[in-house]
Amino acid sequence: MTFVRTILGDISPESMGLTYSHEHVVIDNSYATELNPGFLLNDETRIVVELREFYKNGGRSMVDTMPANCGRNPLLSATISKASQVHLIVPTGLHLEQYYPVRHWRYQLNEDQITQLFIDDVQIGIDRFDYNGPLVKRTEHRAGLIKLATGKAPFNQHQEMIFRAVVNTHRHTGVPILTHTEFGEMALEQAKLFDRLGADLNHVVLSHVDRKVDPDYHRQVLDTGVRLEYDSAFRWKDPNPNGTYQLLKTLLPQYSNQIVMGMDAARNRYWRSYGGLPGLSFLLTDFKSDLDHMGLGEYYQKIFYQVPQKLYSFQRIES
Ligand SMILES: [Zn+2]
């Protein structure tokens, strides 16, 4: 029996309901927020207000995407999920190098040690201290996703080691994989490396690829079998055409089983409850009517229900 692992426990894929695929619900004080104070998202009241609005508009699940030692707070995530009734999937894994100090454990530990930290987050529970060390105190709240991130440059040895640790964890536990790409660059290389390492590409999703508006490139990546996540629908500003909409128009008819969407609203100025815009309900309101106007309304269910349910379910490859 397959399942989806949320911060409050395992649920059936069908119970996910309408799902956003790349969110930042909680970003607590961390090295990343010291560098980027605009990232800070730890005001329980405001987060619950925004998520209740999402729920009222029909939203039911969010995939939160801050990985290990980058602002996770499993207890706060659990509290927010309970208060808002929104299912939260919280990841393990690692973000871009720029979000960690130079002597971070990611550079000190070997592949097996990092794999074990990831596996324990998935199977036992996320560390209360978010692997900030030196002690680990596991909560009952388990990770339901594993993340890695690459930039615009070819992968270096350290990044390749992280890929192996992520795929080891994925194969051993069945946890699905989500990546960060920098403006869609290196997406094809990510897909090919996951394939070589033996990942199940039906459970791998590459994020932010719509920032590279090149349909032929998207086709090449989609033809490997991975899923793509688009999250810039609200970012394009006049007079520029909406690149995300161009891609959806071109690609949805052929690849509707491989495209999911989110907001990636990692700055509190995008949240209504923090006084910002457009608010996390954008995809349920403005975007939904835009999709209808483009004649793509029939794909709404796939983007937000069917594809996420399969993608985020656990599928174990080895025991
Ligand atoms: Zn993100």
Residues whose N, C-alpha, C, O or C-beta is under 5 A from the ligand:
A	BS01	ZN	T65 D264
